Amino acid sequence: MSNILFVVSGSDHWTLKDGTKHPTGYWAEELVVPFRTFTDSGHEVSIATPGGVQPTVDAGSLAAEVNGGQERADELEAEIGRIAQLAQPLRLEDVDLDAYDAVFYPGGHGPMEDLSSDEASAHLLTSTLASGKPLGIVCHAPAALLATEDTEGGSPFAGYRLTSFTNTEEEQAGLADGAPWLLQDRLVALGADFQEGEAWAPHLVTDRNLYTGQNPASSGPLAQEMLAALR
């Protein structure tokens, strides 16, 4: 069986362009569903955060209205409580890629705050891409790719086909006007070949060993795609 590393934001807020701090963290579905998918298939999952801080779940991701009802929201919250790795995550700065067979980044607005400029994450992303190991990134987590930009504006991810949470979805979620920048715009500026799917519907893009998903609904299918690659 494989060892899979989850890289999770350690931020509990996203700083908007007016300086206010929007409460956030990781998005529950995007962590829980892939975690369950991998572990139910017999794989081991480790979790790392910047500095090894205990990550915060975005309270909004546990609301009944985004989970199809209170029952599923309660199930997600209960599953989070059973993931022991969340209580004592590894320090991202100490991670050795050689110990893992795949890397996965769940989203939420947290990565927009910390992983978008995190050097340890940038090194891991670049190394994983070069290694050929499956690299899965979903929703807002592709913000972490922005940290791979060098001083001349280049990135190893330039030219790759990928997706992320779109401008349309950010607008419909009501946060686009307050955002200091929009993820889709920044990924295009980085040189990515951005592939936009229908808002809120599952949408996956695979290019070589890079697996990306557009939104929360894409996280489960994305994990299944990575499972197939690990077989």
ZIGIJO-V806606 format. One line per field, one symbol per residue. phi: phi as a letter, one per 20 degrees, with the letter a starting at -180 (. if undefined). A space follows every 50 residues. Layout:
phi=???
This chain:
phi=.edddeddgdedbcfefenfdefbqeeggfefffgfgfffeneecdcccg mmfffdefgffdfgfdcmpfffgffffffgfeeffffcfffgfdfdggec daccdfdofggfedffcefffgffffffgffnfgcdbcmefggffffefe fenebfefnffbbageggfffffndffeffadfgffffffofefdedfgm egbdcdcleddccfbgfeffgfffffgffef
